[in-house]
Amino acid sequence: MSREIESRRTILGNLPLARNLRGRRFQALALALALVIAALVVPALPVTRAGVAVLAVMDITGSMNVRDYTRNGRPESRLDTAKAALRRMVADLPCGSRVALALFTERRPFLLFTPVEVCADFAPLDGALAAIDWRMAWEGDSRVAAGLYRAVEMAAGLGTDLLFVTDGQETPPLPGGRIPPFEGKPGLVRGLIVGAGAYGLSPIPRFDERGRERGFYAETDVQQENRFGPPPADAESRAGYNPRNAPFGAAAAVGSEHLSSVREDHLKQLAASTGLAYAHLDAAGGLDRPLIAAGTPRPLPGRIDPRPVLGGLALALVLGTLLAAPLRSLLRRAAASLSTTNLMRFRKA
């Protein structure tokens, strides 16, 4: 009886259909067909992503023209590096995120446009960031603390987080180096202060009335000390001090305000007083993650469409099945040719 059953199995196994079912080519094509069917019927998968709604404020004052970054081996200004970082950030943010843009100079930010969606309005948003220029500044001063406080108010009015990009150099310097008090509620607006610039001092480019670069600022071109308000604690020890006529001393102020670096300590103090986080701009990119970490959690519903992946796998299986036999034949001929060549060389030797 067992021999009869074994004989039947042998006969069935030798049938053409059975041989095809065991063939790898048939199995690959069957799998490709299954993937195509799945691509036609499988729906998009719902996912939740972390997004942002942020007001980005760009410092366009003169010190942002300092070229203390490099790209592709060439010097690059802080402003150009910050612009590139914002453009990359916008491109990396998930769809559904919203970005508003403002410029800072003198003592206040100027809103260019209210929040727009980063995917639907990517082209005008990216174009606006690319077009930012220091020549848009309306005043030469750079009162960073005052500008930051007003930017916090603007972000609160828009219902967004805040991204404030600056090197932190106050021009003129703060009286006595004291930060003005923040009158808002710390932490009411979340976000990130981004410090732009290297840690070492660099000269600040100087431009004429036509916007042409004419060297660098010298010590006598820049206000080295703010002599408004009460005199500093060391005023009495200065040469020529007179409490009425010369409360800051008689000598001209000296210092390094004509040189520039990222004022990180100052920016960290401002971040602590406003409840914002701080990050240094190391290169033209990588701002999306620290912004999402510092900002208000804003879950965004989204979908992942698996159909392109399923269709691509099906196509790869079909192509592999069709090309497998020609490739094997080609490899065999190449191996035979190589063996013949080696044999002839051996006989000649």
Secondary structure, DSSP 8 states (H G I E B T S, - for coil): -HHHHHHHHHHHHTSHHHHHHH-HHHHHHHHHHHHHHHHHH---EEEEEEE-EEEEEEE-SGGGG---EEETTEEE-HHHHHHHHHHHHHHHS-TT-EEEEEEEEBTEEEEEEEEEETTTTHHHHHHHHHT--GGG-S-S-B-HHHHHHHHHHHHHHHT-EEEEEE----BS--GGG------S-TTSS-EEEEE-S-SS-EE-EEE-TTS-EEEE--GGGS--S--SSS--TTGGGSTT-BTTTBTT-SS----STTEE---HHHHHHHHHHHT-EEEE--SS---HHHHHHHS--EEEEEEE--HHHHHHHHHHHHHHHHHHHHHHHHHHHHHHHHHHHHHHHHHH-
